[in-house]
Amino acid sequence: MTLHRVYLLPLLRLILVFAALTVLTRAASAAEPIRIMPMGDSLTDTSPGYKESLYLSLKHSGYVVEFVGPKKGKASDGGKLDHAGYGGYTVGPGPSKADAWSGGKGNLYVIAENCLKSKPDVILLMIGTNEYFMIDKLQPDHNPERDGPRRVAALVDHIRELAPKVKILVASVPPVEWSKDFAKGFNATLPDLLKGKENVVLVDMARLCGFVKGDWSSDHLHPSAAGYKKIAGVWYDALVANLPKPDPAQVAAAAKARADAEAAAAEAARKKQERAAESKTNPSHRERGTITPIWDFARQKPTYAYVSWNPLDKSGSTTPDGWKMDALPDGGIGMVLQDPMDMSSFKQLNLHVRKEEGGSSDIFVKLLCEKGERTFNVLCADVGAGPDFTEIALDLQNPNSGKGDLSVVKQIQIQGNFNKTQKFAYTLRSLEGENAPAAGAPAKASASGLDSEQAKQADLRVFFLGNSYTYYWELPAIVKTLAADSSPSRKVFVNKHAEGGKTFEYYWKKLNNADVAARGELDQKLLDPRWDVIVLQPWRDVDNDMHNYAEKLIAKIKEVNPKVTILLYMWGDAKSDIAEKHQALFEPIAQKTGAILIPVAWAWAQGQAERPKAEPNDQAWVAHDGWHPGYRRSYLAACQIYGALFRQSPVGVKTRTWKFGYIPPASEFRGPLMLTDEEATWLQTLAWDTLRKHTNDAAIRALP
């Protein structure tokens, strides 16, 4: 026994020392990552949003971080960008419009416990914007300025009870473009409610982000890529102030890794230029085959078709290697390019679309670039049904598609409400070799569509200029269908130009741009002197649109088309005081310019007062996002426009459904849409009564 002690004790000490050294070596070689969970609504959910910029900034500064959360994401370097961002969600607790597509869990309070299963060390909480949009009549006494901050404080307490050691950085509500006072009371109250809470830090996002024009996307609510970088910068500063400093060795390693990555990128760019130069001189490098994916929505997987790749063929098309297609989590499909592609030398992205009979969704094509993005809209009406593909050319050189840098395109996304089987394939057409029309070639048809046989045979030609309030539920199509259903012999031709979030100011400046390319087709469409009627629909910033640009825009139109009838679309919301305010603003301008006021705001307010519930459909009054019109609102607007066009009541017209060009993309919409006879008659009567009562046109007011 004594002998064993003599030899075993030194051996045991040696084993313990070795184990301790092993642990220390592991700790020194691989620091435990700080687990960060971005948490909030669509401002957090947007991909990549602020998350990638923040992640890379921390990584390049030597921090070892890991973004965690129930929703998955991936950074460009392969790192995790998981998060807990949920579009449309409110703070909670309590009902919200997001409940419709979330199984009754449309707020962060309800889902907090599940989110915390990701075991974050730090939470970046940015929530509160939807308190203004997504609650409405569901909680009639809800006041976002008063109740929103209280709910955020309660959510913070709830998280602290569930995870007492987690650090919570709470952002004030970021600004919106249309109002400098948005959430002003909310943000002023929040600091006092969070004061003294352990492990809770207020981050004054509203002030520190410093948003200026260009920092919002086209909806004027969500940030642009530049705006998200500013948000990432604010979060970065807050994290650096509240996290332990990284080890100097980690900082040095991060700096070296970044330098190596930049050197590798420079070398890749050099080789790319060499290949491009060689392909111009060596024809053998021009032609090779590739497999291009065609997405089949029925099977939810790609099928394949063989095409050729001729990047420098003046008349040919190309499909790049290395495209991987997959379903996007929020609907639609995405193609991730294994190697970012330079599309700056291409004129067109040719979208090949095939749909089944009855497929009706518009398609939104988005190119995600390293810097910014480009967005295009394809109308369903432009896509033929049947076995053949329809080729639609998207003009990559059109500056109105956005400011994304086409020299580095990382992903192509296709989004829409795909209610039928639809298939897609893609080609790119070279910018080189675009020839001018040959002598004697037929003139190009006008972008207005008025050279078509359908337009020539029409009794009335109506053009709509607006934004998403025009293309939601395809307002022009409802007007056309009402006209056809009221009289089989009545032929109405309609066309539209509607860019989401755009204002009279935007269109005025675009029309007057000296650069022809920058004007696009707007002047060809709007200023065609053959239009009989033009419907003008302003954006939500009606004060600026009406005071500063409505008269100028109407005068511009009448310079080339003095006989045209202008209908001024006066939208509103569910409140009669908004209708009164807009009436006082719109009517004098309508009188001065000779336009006819279409008082949609009154119909919306009275209709929702009479039948406030959204039944029988979740989007009857308001779309899923809380501010775009529901189908009843669009139908009311169409009935008023019909009444003004034909000086007759829409009551009795048999229009119960119509061909959509655009259905608001939301899972709670339960199509196909079919109005009941009772609902349609009620809406038609409401539209006619409010039109006669509130329009400025004496002849319409005198009608029975």
Buried (B, 14 or more C-beta within 10 A) or exposed (E): EEEEEEEEEEEEEEEEEEEEEEEEEEEEEEBEBBBBBBBBBBBBBBBBBBBBBBBBBBBBBBBBBBBBBBBEBBBEEEBBBBBBBBBBBBBBBBBBBBBBBBEEBBBBBBBBEEBBEBEBBBBBBBBBBBBBBBBBBBEEEBEBBEBBBEBBBBBBBBBBEEBEEBBBBBBBBBBBBBEEEBBBBBBEBBEEBBEEBEBBBBBBBBEBBEBEEEBBBBBBBBBBBBBBBBBBBBBBEBBBEEBEEBBEEBBEBBEEBBEEEEEEEEEEEEEEEEEBEEBEEEEEBBEEEBEBBBBBBEEEEBEEEEBBBBBBBEEBBBBBBEBEBBBEEBBBBBBBBEEBBBBEBBBBBBBBBBBBEEBBBBBBBBBBBEEBBBBBBBBBEEBEEEEEBBBBEBBBEBBBBBBBBBBBBBBBBBBBBBBBBBBBBBBBBBBEEEEEEEEEEEEEEBBBBBBBEEBEEBEBBBBBBBBBBBBBBBBBBBBBBBBBBBEEEBBBBBBBBBBBBBBBBBBBEBBEBEEEEEBBBBBBBBBBEBBBBBBBBBBBBBEBBBEBBBBBBBEBBBEEBEEBBBBBBBBBBBBBEBBBBBBEBBBEBBEEBEBBBBBBBBBBBBBBEEBEEBEEBBBBBBBBBBBBBBBBBBBBBBBBBBBBBBEBBBBEBEBBBBEBBBBBBBEBBEBEBEBEEEBBBBBBBBBBBBBBEBBBBEEBEEEE
